[in-house]
Amino acid sequence: MKILITGVPGTGKTTLSQYLSQKLGYHLININDIAKKFKTGTGRWGESIINIKKSEKEINKILKDNDNVIIEGHLGCDMKLNVDIVIVLRCNPKTLKKRLKKRGYPQDKITENIEAEMIDYCIINSEENYELHRKIPIIEVLSQKGMKKDVLTMITRIIKTKQKIKSRKINVDWLSI
């Protein structure tokens, strides 16, 4: 099974991916590690601007030769990767703000990422790139305590029973918090 884990920075993608990779024995691919090869410039906060299409092509080559893989990165929602399932991590903006501050992000970048979470950027792009046109299921997961084991249980059940995966969305209304 090929699993994409995406979400805005700070939602817990790396933590969940490493946990699942270890527990399932899956190969782990970090999108950022591959995307760095296709850097075209530097953004206003020092982040790399990358060529999405070239990165996507390179990752899909890797996926072609590997069966049990977890791919993680916020750019995954902007790509069309050959995966079986997409997990979009969501995070309460207040929690996200604390996590990004702890990482030392500039205030403008924190604000931009919180806004991306509040307007459902990753879920909307994932729906467009995976679910709507390619029928790849999307599962939204709220990043919170106990989430790792719940996701592991769900993915393990899907793998063992080979059950048909259905999209599962959560009703998130960050404006009401």
C-alpha positions as CSV (number, residue, x, y, z in Angstrom):
1,M,0.0,0.0,0.0
2,K,1.2,3.5,-0.9
3,I,0.1,6.1,1.7
4,L,0.5,9.9,1.4
5,I,0.4,11.9,4.6
6,T,-0.1,15.6,4.0
7,G,-1.2,18.7,5.8
8,V,0.0,22.2,6.5
9,P,3.4,22.5,8.4
10,G,3.1,21.7,12.1
11,T,0.2,19.3,11.9
12,G,2.3,16.3,12.8
13,K,3.0,14.7,9.5
14,T,6.6,13.7,10.2
15,T,5.8,12.4,13.7
16,L,2.9,10.2,12.4
17,S,4.8,9.1,9.3
18,Q,7.8,8.0,11.3
19,Y,5.6,6.1,13.7
20,L,3.6,4.4,11.0
21,S,6.7,3.5,9.0
22,Q,8.3,1.9,12.0
23,K,5.2,0.0,13.1
24,L,4.2,-1.2,9.6
25,G,7.8,-1.7,8.3
26,Y,7.1,0.6,5.4
27,H,9.7,2.6,3.5
28,L,9.4,6.3,4.3
29,I,9.8,9.1,1.7
30,N,10.0,12.7,2.8
31,I,8.8,14.9,-0.1
32,N,11.1,17.7,1.0
33,D,14.2,15.6,0.6
34,I,13.4,14.9,-3.0
35,A,12.0,18.4,-3.8
36,K,15.3,20.0,-2.7
37,K,16.9,18.6,-5.9
38,F,14.4,20.7,-7.9
39,K,14.9,24.0,-6.2
40,T,14.3,27.0,-8.4
41,G,14.7,29.8,-5.9
42,T,14.2,31.0,-2.4
43,G,11.1,32.4,-0.8
44,R,10.7,35.4,1.5
45,W,11.3,33.3,4.6
46,G,14.3,31.4,3.2
47,E,12.3,28.4,2.2
48,S,13.0,26.6,-1.0
49,I,10.8,27.2,-4.0
50,I,10.7,24.0,-6.0
51,N,9.5,22.7,-9.3
52,I,6.4,20.7,-8.3
53,K,6.1,18.8,-11.6
54,K,9.7,17.6,-11.6
55,S,9.4,16.6,-7.9
56,E,6.2,14.7,-8.6
57,K,7.7,12.9,-11.5
58,E,10.7,11.8,-9.4
59,I,8.5,10.6,-6.5
60,N,6.3,8.7,-8.9
61,K,9.4,6.9,-10.3
62,I,10.3,5.8,-6.8
63,L,6.7,4.7,-6.1
64,K,6.7,2.6,-9.2
65,D,9.4,0.4,-7.8
66,N,8.1,0.2,-4.2
67,D,4.9,-1.3,-2.8
68,N,4.8,-0.5,0.9
69,V,5.6,3.2,1.2
70,I,4.6,6.2,3.3
71,I,5.2,9.5,1.5
72,E,5.0,12.6,3.7
73,G,5.0,16.3,3.2
74,H,2.9,19.3,2.9
75,L,3.6,19.5,-0.9
76,G,1.9,16.2,-1.4
77,C,-1.5,17.8,-1.6
78,D,-0.3,19.9,-4.6
79,M,1.0,16.8,-6.5
80,K,-0.6,13.9,-8.3
81,L,1.2,11.0,-6.8
82,N,0.4,7.3,-7.5
83,V,-0.8,6.4,-4.1
84,D,-3.6,4.2,-2.7
85,I,-4.8,6.5,0.1
86,V,-4.3,10.1,1.2
87,I,-4.3,11.1,4.9
88,V,-4.7,14.8,5.5
89,L,-3.7,15.9,9.0
90,R,-5.7,18.8,10.5
91,C,-4.8,20.9,13.5
92,N,-6.5,23.4,15.7
93,P,-5.0,26.8,14.7
94,K,-4.2,27.7,18.3
95,T,-2.2,24.5,18.6
96,L,-0.6,25.1,15.2
97,K,0.5,28.6,16.3
98,K,2.2,27.2,19.4
99,R,4.0,24.5,17.4
100,L,5.2,26.9,14.7
101,K,6.4,29.4,17.2
102,K,8.3,26.7,19.0
103,R,10.0,25.9,15.6
104,G,11.1,29.6,15.3
105,Y,8.9,30.4,12.3
106,P,8.6,34.2,11.6
107,Q,5.2,35.6,12.5
108,D,4.2,36.2,8.9
109,K,4.9,32.5,8.0
110,I,2.9,31.4,11.1
111,T,0.0,33.5,10.0
112,E,0.1,32.2,6.5
113,N,0.1,28.6,7.6
114,I,-2.7,29.2,10.1
115,E,-4.7,30.8,7.3
116,A,-4.0,27.8,5.0
117,E,-5.3,25.5,7.7
118,M,-8.4,27.6,8.3
119,I,-9.3,27.7,4.6
120,D,-8.8,24.0,4.2
121,Y,-6.0,24.4,1.7
122,C,-4.6,20.8,1.9
123,I,-8.0,19.1,1.9
124,I,-9.3,21.1,-1.0
125,N,-6.1,20.5,-3.1
126,S,-6.1,16.8,-2.1
127,E,-9.7,16.5,-3.2
128,E,-8.8,18.1,-6.6
129,N,-5.6,16.1,-7.2
130,Y,-6.7,12.7,-5.8
131,E,-10.3,12.1,-5.0
132,L,-12.4,14.0,-7.6
133,H,-10.5,12.9,-10.8
134,R,-8.6,9.8,-9.7
135,K,-11.0,8.3,-7.1
136,I,-8.2,8.0,-4.5
137,P,-9.8,8.1,-1.0
138,I,-8.9,10.8,1.4
139,I,-9.1,10.4,5.2
140,E,-9.0,13.6,7.3
141,V,-7.5,13.1,10.8
142,L,-7.5,15.6,13.6
143,S,-3.9,15.9,15.0
144,Q,-4.3,15.2,18.7
145,K,-3.3,12.9,21.5
146,G,-3.9,9.2,20.6
147,M,-4.1,10.0,16.9
148,K,-1.0,7.9,16.0
149,K,-2.4,4.7,17.4
150,D,-5.9,5.3,15.9
151,V,-4.4,5.9,12.5
152,L,-2.2,2.8,12.8
153,T,-5.2,0.7,13.8
154,M,-7.2,2.0,10.8
155,I,-4.4,1.5,8.3
156,T,-3.6,-2.0,9.7
157,R,-7.2,-3.0,9.4
158,I,-7.4,-1.8,5.8
159,I,-4.1,-3.6,4.9
160,K,-5.1,-6.9,6.6
161,T,-8.6,-7.1,5.4
162,K,-7.9,-5.5,2.0
163,Q,-11.2,-3.6,2.6
164,K,-12.3,-1.0,0.1
165,I,-11.1,2.3,1.4
166,K,-13.8,5.0,1.7
167,S,-13.1,8.7,2.1
168,R,-13.7,9.9,5.6
169,K,-14.0,13.6,6.2
170,I,-14.3,15.4,9.6
171,N,-16.4,18.5,10.1
172,V,-13.9,21.1,11.0
173,D,-15.1,24.7,11.7
174,W,-12.0,26.6,12.9
175,L,-14.0,29.9,12.8
176,S,-16.1,28.8,15.7
177,I,-13.1,28.3,18.1
